[in-house]
Amino acid sequence: MELSGNDSFTHQSPSTELSLQQEFIINKTILTHETNQHIVDCKILFQAMENVMFYASNSSNVIDDVCILDGIENFASKETLDHAVYKISRAILLQCHDTMDMHTRTLVLLEMLGNYRWDAKVVLILTAFAISYGEFRLILDVYAHSSLAASLATLKNLCWRNFEALRPQLRAMELLIKEMVELAKCVIRFESLPLQLVLCDDHGCTLMAAVKSQIYLATYWIFRSSLTSASQIRDLIAMKQENSNVTANAAWGLSSLALRLSRLCNCLRLQVDASQKQIEEKLYKMLMDLLKDQTQVDNQKVLHLFFSLNDDMPLKDSSCSQSKVGISKLKQKIVMLLVSKPDLLPVDQTLLLLQQTHEHPHNKNIEQDYEIVWVPISSSETWTLDELISFDYLSNSLPWLSVRQPWLLNSAVVRMMREEWKFEENPLMVVLDSHGLVSNYNAMDMVLIWGAKAFPFSEWREKELWEEQKWNLQLMFDGIDQSLTNTVDGGRNICICGSSNLDWIEEFESRIKKLQNAGLQIQVIYIGSRNASEHTQTKVGFFNKDISFTPIKIRFFWQRLEKIKDSILRVGQFHNFANYETLLKQVSELLDTDDDNNNWAVFGCGNSKDLVKLQGNKILTFFERVHVWALKLATLGLVGAIRSVDDDEVNNTMMTCDHTNMVPYDQGPVICDKCKRLMKPFVVYQCDGSK
């Protein structure tokens, strides 16, 4: 049965019965399909093909994105993708020279791709055609201006004297190609849907069967249109001279095909939209129900809906040779979903996150009990070249699992993350417990603050950590530098010097070194300012060369303080904990002091919560009155000695205190629990009536 390109075609609604011609095409097309189906990464390959088609018809446009076929997967097939495309290109060329009717030749091409899925079929045939079409148009467009193109045009017999006579035929071909691409988009959208979610009810089965019939028709006509276009390109190359009648007939044939595909595309698009809406609503509801289902025995159902609806190996592990990973690896584990844009985090924050998880000293004790899964989400429906490059680099570099093909995530999953988890621009770290229930909607701050010590990373664990936490040097520096953490734990005197004024820092260093040379045991850390330029931070880092507190660690310090404040504020909104006001006040004061561009210093000793902060002129007073406070070092320690000297000038609290405390007469100097100053002795006699 021969089917001409301009056969009549009646618009079909989802409920309209198929014509005899359509049923014939569907039956013949189905017979070419095999059950053992190869899968291709259709979205990325389609994007590469679409670029060729677009720029071939719009030669003046600047190329924005390109795709590399090496990064596109051809699953369950022994041959590489480029070899498969090459074979199809040769087959199209062979069929162009065959004497069989167009319908029979179309079926031959369909049989060649019988073991591929329907979406893979249309993408591969269009890719193969795009290569020859793109080469043809490239030579036509530039042969008059390029010696190389002119030479190729001569070899291919493309040097026509009247190029304008071909324009109607070329415009008709461009229109047909546009319709082929749009129709292929519908096929790819439908085939990427998790159809198993709606095949369990009669209505869903009926709807899917109707759409499937249109998918078969669409596939057939995409193959046939590709072959027709390729045949016309061959005829143009073989044409000895321009013939207006021939080109007019050819243009009319292409336009008729374009109209047929346009009508089919309009019908199929409506059906796919309806199917997608039904499936996504059902998936969204299933996700919401499962994330609240207390009866789940593990996390596999939830993770299956998130990642495995169309792929049994949806994850990627760059740390092992078998990079494809199934969700079974996550069974009975705490799963931390790191949801972000494809560029993840700024480099310094990424390094801090690595340091607090993979490289944290406590991580070895719990690394078998949890996994981090990176879920990159593009800002738009189509991934850009920059996003693809960023994802490829990071997913192959970081020690966490990542979604292997994040561009294939179901839109219902992405929608749920945006609407329910409030993902927008800033990364989230959503924690699922071993049963698949959300235990923390954003553990990012607590992970950056406490690292592996925050396991199992739940909201109650974050509240528990803050209830135990005191404001001290250990909180400020933990996880940034191990040697510095050891210094703090060892109980050594430490000074944190903050300023963006390099001259002032140099003067401070000179004066503090004189005290160190005189015998003062103190470790000074210069942390600059959080808003300082990279140049200034680098300069500040030179002052820390003896302790290797580098500029990146300086940025870690400021990020840590910001995360501490964010975490306190967030937890304080929902839970009351005893030292909330104190912690928030201390970290806010430190950040506010820096924002005011002040020169300041904080003195502390080990893990003690007793700290003293000096700023501005009071730091100069500290150096000028060293002969006073140095006498009290032995009895009061550095912090107590600084605070006890000249309350009106040095003590930054500027408050009176009438606190009393009764201790045995023979006890040494006593520090006030309230204002932290040295208390004056006052003798009280008490009658011992028991003797």
MODAWO-V152333 format. One record per residue. N is the residue number from 0. RES is the residue in one letter. BURIAL is b if it has 16 or more other ideal C-beta (glycine too) atoms within 10 Angstrom, else e. Layout:
N/RES/BURIAL
N/RES/BURIAL
//
This chain:
0/M/e
1/E/e
2/L/b
3/S/e
4/G/b
5/N/e
6/D/e
7/S/e
8/F/b
9/T/e
10/H/e
11/Q/b
12/S/e
13/P/b
14/S/e
15/T/e
16/E/e
17/L/b
18/S/e
19/L/e
20/Q/e
21/Q/b
22/E/e
23/F/e
24/I/b
25/I/b
26/N/e
27/K/b
28/T/b
29/I/e
30/L/e
31/T/b
32/H/b
33/E/e
34/T/e
35/N/e
36/Q/e
37/H/b
38/I/b
39/V/b
40/D/b
41/C/b
42/K/b
43/I/b
44/L/b
45/F/b
46/Q/b
47/A/b
48/M/b
49/E/b
50/N/b
51/V/b
52/M/b
53/F/b
54/Y/b
55/A/b
56/S/b
57/N/e
58/S/e
59/S/e
60/N/e
61/V/e
62/I/e
63/D/e
64/D/e
65/V/e
66/C/b
67/I/e
68/L/e
69/D/e
70/G/e
71/I/b
72/E/b
73/N/b
74/F/e
75/A/e
76/S/b
77/K/e
78/E/e
79/T/e
80/L/b
81/D/e
82/H/e
83/A/b
84/V/b
85/Y/e
86/K/e
87/I/b
88/S/b
89/R/e
90/A/b
91/I/b
92/L/e
93/L/e
94/Q/b
95/C/b
96/H/e
97/D/e
98/T/e
99/M/e
100/D/e
101/M/b
102/H/b
103/T/e
104/R/b
105/T/b
106/L/b
107/V/b
108/L/b
109/L/b
110/E/e
111/M/b
112/L/b
113/G/e
114/N/b
115/Y/b
116/R/b
117/W/b
118/D/b
119/A/b
120/K/b
121/V/b
122/V/b
123/L/b
124/I/b
125/L/b
126/T/b
127/A/b
128/F/b
129/A/b
130/I/b
131/S/b
132/Y/b
133/G/b
134/E/e
135/F/b
136/R/b
137/L/b
138/I/b
139/L/b
140/D/e
141/V/e
142/Y/b
143/A/e
144/H/e
145/S/e
146/S/e
147/L/e
148/A/b
149/A/b
150/S/e
151/L/b
152/A/b
153/T/e
154/L/e
155/K/e
156/N/e
157/L/b
158/C/e
159/W/b
160/R/e
161/N/e
162/F/e
163/E/e
164/A/b
165/L/b
166/R/e
167/P/b
168/Q/b
169/L/b
170/R/e
171/A/b
172/M/b
173/E/b
174/L/b
175/L/b
176/I/b
177/K/b
178/E/b
179/M/b
180/V/b
181/E/e
182/L/b
183/A/b
184/K/b
185/C/b
186/V/b
187/I/b
188/R/b
189/F/b
190/E/b
191/S/b
192/L/b
193/P/b
194/L/b
195/Q/e
196/L/b
197/V/b
198/L/e
199/C/e
200/D/e
201/D/e
202/H/e
203/G/b
204/C/e
205/T/e
206/L/b
207/M/b
208/A/e
209/A/b
210/V/b
211/K/b
212/S/b
213/Q/b
214/I/b
215/Y/b
216/L/b
217/A/b
218/T/b
219/Y/b
220/W/b
221/I/b
222/F/b
223/R/b
224/S/b
225/S/b
226/L/b
227/T/b
228/S/b
229/A/b
230/S/b
231/Q/b
232/I/b
233/R/b
234/D/e
235/L/b
236/I/e
237/A/e
238/M/e
239/K/e
240/Q/e
241/E/e
242/N/e
243/S/e
244/N/e
245/V/e
246/T/b
247/A/e
248/N/e
249/A/b
250/A/b
251/W/e
252/G/b
253/L/b
254/S/b
255/S/b
256/L/b
257/A/b
258/L/e
259/R/b
260/L/b
261/S/b
262/R/e
263/L/b
264/C/b
265/N/e
266/C/b
267/L/b
268/R/b
269/L/e
270/Q/b
271/V/b
272/D/e
273/A/e
274/S/b
275/Q/b
276/K/e
277/Q/b
278/I/b
279/E/b
280/E/e
281/K/b
282/L/b
283/Y/b
284/K/e
285/M/e
286/L/b
287/M/e
288/D/e
289/L/b
290/L/b
291/K/e
292/D/e
293/Q/e
294/T/e
295/Q/b
296/V/e
297/D/e
298/N/b
299/Q/b
300/K/b
301/V/b
302/L/b
303/H/b
304/L/b
305/F/b
306/F/b
307/S/b
308/L/b
309/N/b
310/D/b
311/D/e
312/M/e
313/P/b
314/L/b
315/K/b
316/D/b
317/S/e
318/S/e
319/C/e
320/S/e
321/Q/e
322/S/e
323/K/e
324/V/b
325/G/b
326/I/b
327/S/e
328/K/e
329/L/b
330/K/e
331/Q/e
332/K/b
333/I/b
334/V/b
335/M/b
336/L/b
337/L/b
338/V/b
339/S/b
340/K/b
341/P/b
342/D/b
343/L/b
344/L/b
345/P/e
346/V/e
347/D/b
348/Q/b
349/T/b
350/L/b
351/L/b
352/L/b
353/L/e
354/Q/b
355/Q/b
356/T/b
357/H/b
358/E/e
359/H/b
360/P/e
361/H/e
362/N/b
363/K/e
364/N/e
365/I/e
366/E/e
367/Q/e
368/D/e
369/Y/b
370/E/b
371/I/b
372/V/b
373/W/b
374/V/b
375/P/b
376/I/b
377/S/b
378/S/e
379/S/e
380/E/e
381/T/e
382/W/b
383/T/e
384/L/e
385/D/e
386/E/b
387/L/b
388/I/e
389/S/b
390/F/b
391/D/e
392/Y/e
393/L/b
394/S/b
395/N/e
396/S/e
397/L/b
398/P/e
399/W/b
400/L/b
401/S/b
402/V/b
403/R/b
404/Q/b
405/P/b
406/W/b
407/L/b
408/L/b
409/N/b
410/S/b
411/A/b
412/V/b
413/V/b
414/R/e
415/M/b
416/M/b
417/R/e
418/E/e
419/E/e
420/W/e
421/K/e
422/F/b
423/E/e
424/E/e
425/N/e
426/P/b
427/L/b
428/M/b
429/V/b
430/V/b
431/L/b
432/D/b
433/S/b
434/H/b
435/G/b
436/L/b
437/V/b
438/S/b
439/N/b
440/Y/e
441/N/b
442/A/b
443/M/b
444/D/b
445/M/b
446/V/b
447/L/b
448/I/b
449/W/b
450/G/b
451/A/b
452/K/b
453/A/b
454/F/b
455/P/b
456/F/b
457/S/b
458/E/b
459/W/e
460/R/b
461/E/b
462/K/b
463/E/e
464/L/b
465/W/b
466/E/e
467/E/e
468/Q/b
469/K/e
470/W/b
471/N/b
472/L/b
473/Q/b
474/L/b
475/M/b
476/F/b
477/D/b
478/G/b
479/I/b
480/D/b
481/Q/e
482/S/e
483/L/b
484/T/b
485/N/e
486/T/b
487/V/b
488/D/e
489/G/e
490/G/e
491/R/b
492/N/b
493/I/b
494/C/b
495/I/b
496/C/b
497/G/b
498/S/b
499/S/b
500/N/b
501/L/b
502/D/e
503/W/e
504/I/b
505/E/e
506/E/e
507/F/b
508/E/e
509/S/e
510/R/e
511/I/b
512/K/e
513/K/e
514/L/b
515/Q/e
516/N/e
517/A/e
518/G/e
519/L/b
520/Q/e
521/I/e
522/Q/b
523/V/b
524/I/b
525/Y/b
526/I/b
527/G/b
528/S/b
529/R/b
530/N/e
531/A/b
532/S/e
533/E/e
534/H/e
535/T/b
536/Q/b
537/T/e
538/K/b
539/V/b
540/G/b
541/F/e
542/F/b
543/N/b
544/K/e
545/D/e
546/I/b
547/S/e
548/F/b
549/T/e
550/P/b
551/I/e
552/K/b
553/I/b
554/R/b
555/F/b
556/F/b
557/W/b
558/Q/b
559/R/b
560/L/b
561/E/e
562/K/b
563/I/b
564/K/b
565/D/b
566/S/b
567/I/b
568/L/e
569/R/b
570/V/b
571/G/b
572/Q/e
573/F/e
574/H/e
575/N/e
576/F/b
577/A/e
578/N/b
579/Y/b
580/E/e
581/T/e
582/L/b
583/L/b
584/K/e
585/Q/b
586/V/b
587/S/e
588/E/e
589/L/b
590/L/b
591/D/e
592/T/b
593/D/b
594/D/e
595/D/e
596/N/e
597/N/b
598/N/b
599/W/b
600/A/b
601/V/b
602/F/b
603/G/b
604/C/b
605/G/b
606/N/e
607/S/e
608/K/e
609/D/b
610/L/b
611/V/b
612/K/b
613/L/b
614/Q/b
615/G/e
616/N/e
617/K/b
618/I/b
619/L/e
620/T/e
621/F/b
622/F/e
623/E/e
624/R/e
625/V/b
626/H/e
627/V/e
628/W/b
629/A/b
630/L/e
631/K/b
632/L/b
633/A/e
634/T/e
635/L/b
636/G/b
637/L/b
638/V/b
639/G/b
640/A/b
641/I/b
642/R/b
643/S/b
644/V/b
645/D/e
646/D/b
647/D/e
648/E/e
649/V/b
650/N/b
651/N/b
652/T/e
653/M/e
654/M/e
655/T/e
656/C/e
657/D/e
658/H/e
659/T/e
660/N/e
661/M/e
662/V/e
663/P/e
664/Y/e
665/D/e
666/Q/e
667/G/e
668/P/e
669/V/e
670/I/b
671/C/b
672/D/e
673/K/e
674/C/b
675/K/b
676/R/b
677/L/b
678/M/b
679/K/e
680/P/e
681/F/e
682/V/e
683/V/e
684/Y/e
685/Q/e
686/C/e
687/D/e
688/G/e
689/S/e
690/K/e
//
